[in-house]
Amino acid sequence: MVTTQPGPRDRRLLSTLLILGVVAVFFFVVGQLAQLFFYFGDILLTFFLAWLLAFIISPIVSRIVDVIPRLPRAAATILGYTGVLLALCGAGSALPRPFPRCFVVGVGDGGACGAGGTPFEV
């Protein structure tokens, strides 16, 4: 039985191939994980946004429970969500109404788009 030791050139070639193989496997695994993430991305985003909303509501709920000690935390949570929803609706109703689709430039042209005026699209 003949045993030969690899020379320095063969060792360098073998280590280079091993490193390139590890890099190729790394990119393959990263690609598979990216596909998995994009496949379940909507679900992960839903859970992340639910966690973020709970994180934001938690101090409000704690303050409500501190102010009203006999109130259960679940009721304080419902009260907190209701308060945030009402605040968002109030802020949304305070915004100005959108402009109409078409303005009439000029005076005395009938006051409506297409009635002799020049339409201005927004």
Buried (B, 14 or more C-beta within 10 A) or exposed (E): EEEEEEEEEEEEEEEEEEEEEEEEEEEEEEEEEEEEEEEEEEEEEEEEEEEEEEEEBEEBBEEBBEEEEEBEEEBBBEBBBEEBEEEEEEEEEEEEEEEEEBEBEEEEEEEEBEEEBEEEEE
